[in-house]
Amino acid sequence: MKKTILTLYAHPDDAETMAGGTLLKWAAEGHAITLCLITGGDKGTADPADSSAAVIARRQAEQARAAARLGAEVITLGYEDGTLQPTLELRRDLVRVMRRVRPDVVVAGDPTVWFRHRTYINHPDHRAAAQAAVEALYPAVKKASIFPELIGEGLEPHVVGEVWLGPTNEPDTWVDIAGVFDEKIALICEHASQFRPGPARAAFERIASEAGRAGGLALAESFRTLRLGASTVQALAGDPAR
Ligand SMILES: [Zn+2]
């Protein structure tokens, strides 16, 4: 069965760097992918002479090239890069996107991740986006009485079947990306203002090999996954009818 997959991440390039190999495999299997970018990535420059508008335009063009490799639609919410907060406004915007796209699978960050690889403090936008995504998934997206104005927009409640959160420090699911690793690097490098092929390959090879170690794979992306249902009791009971 072809699935509808929606990613919810803060910046252009986040979905590709964090889950790009998995998304490439799903795209090759014919699943429909939508990438939701919460910010325009307007702080993604080292040149103080760059205007926000110029950076956003450049990153939009790069994002379009990356999305084309996935056959994906792109939705941009236009929040400011660098100061994202998990507000009710953002939660409502993410519920709106989920009710419009009606995904079977949502891919987002893990809000509990503060540190990675002993070298990296997780960007606060990544945590804020991940927190807002998780809070939108339960219970607002499936409950009509939360954000009732969305019903007025014709956006009925929706039950997301699976949630894949990554990167994570508590993985339970590993995707073998060895066969698509070169493609993942090419995908990431469509974001040419952010990545150069040599350093990107070295960095993402390290990340993929660290992720793979726990799953017994040479190169992997790993996720914390949730199987949701119309009700939590149903989900916990493993009701096969849901
Ligand atoms: Zn990012």
Residues whose N, C-alpha, C, O or C-beta is under 5 A from the ligand:
A	BS01	ZN	H11 D14
